[in-house]
């Protein structure tokens, strides 16, 4: 990854952790706003990293649910 993507991903990981800890999803938008005031490119990379990390979490949770046989959708149970 590029330097911008690396930094944006690190910030996304940290921001998501703090947002979860504080139960405040607005934190992500606030961080994006601070970043965007200086660099639109970094803001876009940060928001992309947040979306990717959140999607990864949802996918891993779904896979864990399916592999444990606890899926609500019986078509997905292994």
C-alpha positions in Angstrom: 0.0 0.0 0.0 1.0 3.6 -0.4 2.0 5.8 2.6 -1.4 7.5 2.4 -3.3 4.2 2.5 -1.1 2.8 5.3 -1.7 5.9 7.5 -5.4 6.0 6.7 -5.8 2.3 7.6 -4.0 2.8 10.9 -6.2 5.8 11.7 -9.3 3.8 10.7 -8.4 0.9 13.0 -7.9 3.3 15.9 -11.0 5.4 15.1 -13.2 2.3 14.9 -11.9 1.0 18.2 -12.5 4.4 19.9 -16.0 4.7 18.3 -16.9 1.2 19.6 -15.5 1.9 23.1 -17.4 5.2 23.4 -20.5 4.0 21.4 -20.2 7.1 19.2 -20.3 6.5 15.4 -20.1 10.2 14.9 -16.4 10.0 15.8 -15.6 8.5 12.4 -17.2 11.5 10.7 -15.4 13.9 13.0 -12.0 12.3 12.3 -12.8 12.4 8.6 -13.6 16.1 8.8 -10.3 16.9 10.6 -8.4 14.9 8.0 -10.3 16.4 5.1 -9.5 19.9 6.2 -5.9 19.2 5.3 -6.1 16.5 2.7 -9.1 15.3 0.7 -7.0 12.4 -0.6 -6.3 11.2 2.9 -10.0 11.7 3.9 -11.1 9.5 1.1 -8.5 6.8 1.9 -9.6 7.0 5.6 -13.3 6.6 4.8 -12.5 3.7 2.4 -10.4 2.0 5.1 -13.3 2.4 7.6 -15.8 0.8 5.1 -13.4 -2.0 4.3 -12.7 -2.7 8.0 -16.4 -2.7 8.9 -17.2 -4.9 5.9 -14.5 -7.3 7.0 -15.9 -7.5 10.5 -19.4 -8.2 9.3 -18.2 -10.9 6.9 -16.1 -12.6 9.6 -19.0 -12.5 12.1 -21.3 -14.1 9.4 -18.7 -16.8 8.7 -18.3 -17.5 12.4 -22.0 -17.8 12.8 -22.4 -20.1 9.8 -19.5 -22.3 10.8 -20.9 -22.7 14.3 -24.3 -23.8 13.0 -26.0 -20.8 14.6 -27.0 -19.0 11.4 -30.6 -17.8 11.3 -30.6 -18.6 7.6 -30.6 -22.5 7.5 -29.6 -22.4 3.9 -26.2 -21.1 5.1 -25.6 -23.7 7.8 -22.7 -26.0 7.1 
